[in-house]
Each structure stands twice: as C-alpha cells, then as structure tokens.
Amino acid sequence: MIPDRDDPAGAIAEAAKSCSNWGRWGDDDRIGTLNFLDAAKRREGAALVRRGVSFSLSQRFDMDGPQQGWRRRTNPVHTMLDTGTDAALGLQGFPHGLGGADDVIAMPLQCSTQWDGLGHIFDHGRAWNGRAAAATVTSDGDLVTGIEHMAPHVAGRGVLLDVGRVVGADGELPDGFAVTADHLAAAAAAHGVSVGRGDLVLVRTGRLARARREGWGEYAGGPAPGLSFTTAGWLHRTEIAAIATDTWGFEVRPNEFEHAFQPLHQVAIPHIGLLIGEMWDLDALAADCADDGTYDFWLTAAPLPITGAVGSPVNPVAVK
C-alpha cells in the first residue's frame, strides 16, 4: 500500500535509502545486480534444458510497432541498400553473376524489446553507484556504465512469474493493476518455483496480448498493469540479477502517486543497480510453461554491445 499518494519525493527518498546497493561491489562497478549472476548460477540455468525447445521473447522490429513519437521514440525504419532488382539489372558490378542484398536500420534503442541500462535513469543528478550524472552520461554517451559492459553477463536461470494467469481474469491484468510482492509470491507458489539471487525474472501481465488483439492504442506510455512502487524492497531483497515485463514501462501506469512519473525506475536503476527489460513477448513461453508445468529455464538475453549506450534492443531466447 502506498502510504502517501501526495508525497512521491518522500517515498522515493526512503526507498532509495533502504534499497541502496551503492558501494556493494566497489566504487568502480559497472554492472550492478548482474554481479549476482555468477558462474554457478549459469551452470544451474544451463542444467534446466530438458526438451530443447526454444522461444524468442522479442517483438518484431518493424514499422508496425508500438511507438507514437513520445520523446522522439519512433518505430524502426528499415531501408534496403542493395536488392535483388539491382542484382538482376547488373547494377552491382560483381563478377561471374554474383549478386547480393544489403540493408540498414535506423531506430531508437528502446523502441521495441529492450533493456534499460544503468545510465538510463538518474535520481537528483546521481547515476548508479552515486556517480554524478553529468559526468557519467554526456553527449558522447555513457562513459562509465555503457551497456556494452553487460553484454557478456546476461545468461542464466530464467524464471517466469505469470501474474496475469494466476491473478487476472482470462490470463490478463487490467490497466492500472499494481503488481505487489504478494502477487509475485503467489505466482511463484502457484508455479512451484523459487526466486532468488542471480535469477533473471520475467513477469507476464498479459498487456502485450491485449495490444495484439485490440491494437497498439496507448500501449506505449499509456495505462497498463505493472509492478507496484512497493515492490522496491522485494527487488532489492531477492537479489535478482534482472527483471523484464511485457509492458512498455515495467511499473504500473498511471503511477501510484499524484504528479509522479516512473518512481520505481528512480529507485531500481540508480540505487539498486537493477537491469530492467520492457516490451518482452512472453505469451508463447507462458503457454508452454502452463502446458508442461515448469516455469524455470535457460535464458540468454545479451544486449548489443553498443559503446556508451543507455539501452539496447535484445532478442531474448528461453530454452526449456
């Protein structure tokens, strides 16, 4: 329960203090909670491959995406540089009948299935580990915690918490539904799984399934189910390595405070040092988990090592 809906600043300050991981892995740390995902955890995750079936958890990257231009976020623009037509007309200049196709894509790094890096959100001018935001992320990019530092690490035990199926009606949560720590625990209990140190946690709300059925509408930035601000303590206490949802903004929208914008981000990223994923497609995986009764699996979800980036597209793959 939110103690005072009119005091987001106070709640953020209190949660930031109680959930801070600043200094936990040294002053020079670049990867935050991914430190929890060690070699033993990866071996545990790899041992979960039973049937060898795999699921891409990514939306498609194309013009038919959810973005509507908020903060200049657009859907990907895919352009061909060379085509079969060019080859057929002999315009490419290659010998002995060789032809080819080439293409380019232009897009914001957080326009579809993606990770929020540690340089993405600040709290009162402070970035992850207490660094000055102005000296950490400049026009040259994230000079310290660029997402390229995370690229080798995001592979291990994945756990799906299908809160939409456990708590919601017809497998979906309504917009504005705040997922609490009790809801997360109820889903884990219903699925027969534990959640703990080093896990890569996926929370399905059903919001993406609804967008597919009804159209994008306000999926990008509009009302949605999501994690309650009150889960900050759970995110810190469980020592998970990362968490991702099937929603645009990870936390419940509208946010639980008056005159607030993404307050859980303001605690989770710069203070907990948590890697957050958004707009993941969890529906096919969730259906398979319901069929075979297993909700943990091998998960690999490396960001593109884009130097200095504060976010990255990703094609997560779960293997069961």
C-alpha positions in Angstrom: 0.0 0.0 0.0 1.2 3.5 -0.9 1.5 5.4 2.4 1.0 8.9 1.0 0.0 9.3 -2.6 0.8 13.0 -2.4 4.5 12.6 -1.5 6.3 10.7 -4.2 9.6 12.5 -3.4 9.5 11.3 0.2 8.7 7.7 -0.8 11.4 7.7 -3.4 14.0 9.0 -0.9 13.0 6.5 1.7 13.1 3.5 -0.7 16.4 4.8 -2.2 18.0 4.8 1.2 16.7 1.4 2.3 17.3 -0.4 -1.0 20.7 1.2 -2.0 23.4 -1.1 -3.4 25.9 1.8 -3.7 29.4 0.6 -3.0 28.3 -3.0 -2.7 30.6 -4.2 -5.5 33.2 -1.4 -5.2 33.4 2.2 -6.4 34.2 1.2 -10.0 31.3 -1.2 -10.5 29.7 -1.1 -14.0 27.1 -3.9 -14.0 25.0 -3.6 -10.8 22.9 -6.6 -9.9 24.3 -8.6 -12.7 27.1 -9.3 -10.1 24.6 -11.7 -8.6 24.7 -13.8 -11.8 27.8 -15.9 -11.3 29.3 -19.0 -12.9 27.4 -21.3 -10.5 24.1 -19.6 -11.4 24.8 -20.1 -15.1 25.5 -23.8 -14.6 22.3 -24.0 -12.8 20.5 -22.3 -15.6 22.1 -24.5 -18.3 21.0 -27.6 -16.5 17.4 -26.6 -16.9 17.4 -27.5 -20.6 15.2 -30.6 -20.7 13.4 -30.8 -24.0 15.5 -28.5 -26.1 12.6 -26.3 -27.2 13.3 -22.6 -27.6 11.3 -19.4 -27.6 12.2 -15.9 -28.8 10.9 -13.4 -26.4 11.2 -10.4 -28.7 8.7 -8.4 -30.5 9.4 -7.7 -34.2 11.4 -4.7 -35.1 9.5 -3.0 -37.9 7.3 0.0 -38.7 4.2 -1.8 -37.2 5.4 -1.2 -33.7 4.0 0.5 -30.6 5.9 3.8 -30.7 4.0 7.1 -31.2 6.8 9.6 -31.0 7.0 10.2 -27.3 10.4 11.8 -26.6 11.2 11.3 -30.2 10.9 7.5 -30.0 9.9 6.1 -33.3 9.4 2.6 -34.7 12.4 1.1 -36.7 12.9 2.3 -40.2 14.3 -0.5 -42.4 15.9 0.5 -45.7 17.4 -1.7 -48.4 20.8 -0.6 -49.7 21.1 -3.3 -52.3 18.3 -5.6 -53.7 17.6 -8.5 -56.0 16.4 -6.0 -58.5 19.8 -4.3 -58.5 21.5 -7.7 -59.0 19.1 -8.7 -61.8 19.8 -5.5 -63.7 23.6 -5.9 -63.4 24.0 -2.7 -61.4 26.2 -4.0 -58.6 29.4 -4.6 -60.6 30.2 -8.0 -59.2 31.9 -10.7 -61.5 30.6 -14.1 -62.6 26.9 -13.5 -61.8 27.3 -12.8 -58.1 24.6 -10.6 -56.6 23.6 -9.7 -53.1 21.3 -7.7 -50.9 22.2 -5.3 -48.0 20.2 -3.2 -45.7 20.3 -0.7 -42.9 18.0 0.1 -39.9 17.5 3.3 -38.0 15.8 3.2 -34.7 15.8 4.4 -31.1 17.5 1.7 -29.0 14.4 1.4 -26.7 11.7 1.3 -29.3 10.8 -2.4 -29.0 12.0 -5.4 -26.8 14.9 -3.9 -24.9 17.0 -3.5 -21.7 17.2 -0.3 -19.7 20.9 0.2 -18.9 22.3 1.7 -15.7 22.8 5.1 -17.4 19.2 5.4 -18.3 17.7 6.9 -15.1 19.1 9.3 -12.5 17.9 10.4 -9.1 18.5 14.1 -8.2 21.5 14.2 -10.6 23.0 10.9 -9.4 23.6 7.9 -11.5 24.2 4.3 -10.4 26.6 3.9 -7.5 26.3 7.6 -6.6 28.1 9.0 -9.6 27.4 12.4 -10.9 25.0 12.0 -13.8 26.5 15.0 -15.7 30.0 13.3 -15.6 28.6 9.8 -16.3 26.4 10.3 -19.4 27.3 13.1 -21.8 26.8 13.8 -25.5 29.5 11.1 -26.0 27.3 8.5 -24.3 27.5 6.7 -21.0 31.2 7.0 -20.3 31.1 4.6 -17.3 28.2 2.2 -17.3 27.6 1.9 -21.1 25.5 -1.2 -21.8 28.4 -2.8 -23.6 29.8 -3.8 -20.2 26.7 -6.0 -19.6 26.9 -7.9 -22.9 28.9 -10.9 -21.6 26.8 -11.4 -18.5 23.1 -11.8 -19.2 22.7 -15.6 -19.4 21.5 -17.9 -16.7 18.4 -19.2 -14.9 15.2 -17.5 -16.1 12.0 -17.7 -14.1 8.6 -16.8 -15.4 6.0 -15.3 -13.0 2.8 -15.3 -15.0 0.9 -13.0 -12.7 -1.7 -12.4 -15.5 -2.6 -16.1 -15.5 -2.5 -16.6 -11.7 -4.2 -13.3 -10.6 -6.0 -11.9 -13.6 -9.2 -12.8 -15.4 -8.7 -14.7 -18.7 -4.9 -14.6 -18.2 -4.6 -10.8 -18.2 -4.4 -8.0 -15.7 -6.4 -4.8 -16.2 -4.7 -1.4 -16.9 -3.7 0.3 -13.7 -3.3 -3.0 -11.8 -0.4 -2.7 -9.4 1.5 -6.0 -9.0 2.7 -6.3 -5.4 5.3 -8.5 -3.8 2.3 -10.7 -2.6 1.2 -11.1 -6.2 4.7 -12.1 -7.2 4.9 -14.6 -4.3 1.5 -16.0 -5.2 2.6 -16.6 -8.8 5.8 -18.3 -7.7 3.9 -20.5 -5.3 1.3 -21.4 -8.0 4.1 -22.3 -10.4 6.2 -24.2 -7.9 9.3 -22.1 -8.4 11.6 -20.1 -6.2 13.0 -16.7 -7.0 16.4 -15.6 -5.6 19.9 -14.5 -6.1 21.1 -14.2 -9.7 17.8 -15.1 -11.3 16.5 -13.4 -14.5 12.9 -12.8 -13.7 10.1 -12.4 -16.3 6.7 -11.0 -15.2 3.9 -11.5 -17.6 0.8 -9.3 -17.2 -1.0 -10.0 -20.4 -0.8 -6.4 -21.6 1.0 -7.3 -24.8 -1.6 -10.0 -25.6 -4.3 -7.3 -25.3 -2.4 -4.9 -27.5 -2.1 -7.6 -30.2 -5.8 -8.3 -30.0 -7.1 -4.7 -29.8 -4.4 -2.7 -31.5 -1.4 -0.8 -30.0 -3.6 2.1 -28.8 -1.9 3.6 -25.8 0.4 0.6 -25.2 3.4 3.0 -25.4 3.2 5.2 -22.4 -0.5 4.7 -21.6 -2.3 2.9 -18.8 -1.0 -0.5 -18.1 -0.6 -3.1 -15.3 2.8 -3.2 -13.9 4.9 -3.5 -10.7 3.9 -1.5 -7.7 6.3 1.0 -6.3 6.1 -1.1 -3.1 8.0 -3.9 -4.8 11.2 -1.9 -4.5 12.0 -3.8 -1.3 11.3 -7.2 -3.0 13.5 -6.3 -5.9 16.3 -5.5 -3.5 15.8 -8.3 -1.0 15.6 -11.1 -3.5 18.9 -10.2 -5.1 17.7 -11.0 -8.6 20.0 -10.1 -11.4 17.4 -8.6 -13.8 13.7 -8.4 -14.4 11.6 -7.8 -17.5 7.9 -7.4 -18.3 5.6 -7.5 -21.3 4.7 -3.8 -20.8 6.0 -0.6 -22.1 7.0 0.9 -18.8 7.7 -2.0 -16.3 5.8 -0.3 -13.5 2.1 0.3 -13.1 0.6 3.1 -15.1 -0.8 5.5 -14.1 1.8 5.6 -11.4 0.5 5.2 -7.8 1.4 8.8 -6.8 -0.1 12.1 -7.8 2.1 14.1 -10.0 4.7 11.4 -10.5 6.4 9.7 -13.4 8.1 6.3 -13.2 9.1 6.5 -9.5 10.1 2.8 -9.3 12.6 3.4 -12.1 14.1 6.2 -10.0 14.9 3.7 -7.2 15.5 0.5 -9.1 18.1 1.7 -11.7 20.3 4.3 -10.0 20.1 2.9 -6.4 19.5 -0.9 -6.7 21.5 -1.1 -9.9 18.9 -3.3 -11.5 18.7 -4.2 -15.2 15.2 -3.7 -16.4 13.6 -5.1 -19.5 10.4 -3.9 -21.2 8.1 -4.9 -24.1 9.2 -8.6 -24.0 6.9 -11.1 -25.7 6.2 -13.7 -23.0 3.0 -15.3 -24.4 4.3 -18.3 -26.2 6.7 -19.1 -23.4 3.9 -18.7 -20.8 1.6 -21.1 -22.8 4.3 -23.7 -22.9 5.1 -23.3 -19.2 1.4 -23.8 -18.4 1.4 -27.0 -20.6 4.4 -28.7 -19.1 4.2 -27.2 -15.6 7.8 -25.9 -15.5 8.5 -22.2 -15.1 12.3 -22.0 -15.0 14.6 -22.4 -18.0 17.9 -21.4 -19.5 17.7 -17.7 -20.6 20.1 -15.8 -22.7 19.5 -12.1 -23.4 22.6 -10.2 -24.1 22.3 -6.5 -25.1 24.1 -5.4 -28.2 27.5 -4.1 -27.1 26.8 -0.6 -28.3 29.6 1.6 -26.8 28.2 4.1 -24.4 24.5 3.2 -24.9 22.0 3.6 -22.1 19.7 0.9 -23.5 19.7 -1.8 -26.1 17.5 -3.9 -28.3 17.5 -7.6 -27.4 16.3 -10.9 -28.7 16.0 -13.0 -25.6 15.9 -16.7 -26.1 14.4 -19.1 -23.4 15.3 -22.8 -23.8 13.4 -25.5 -21.9 
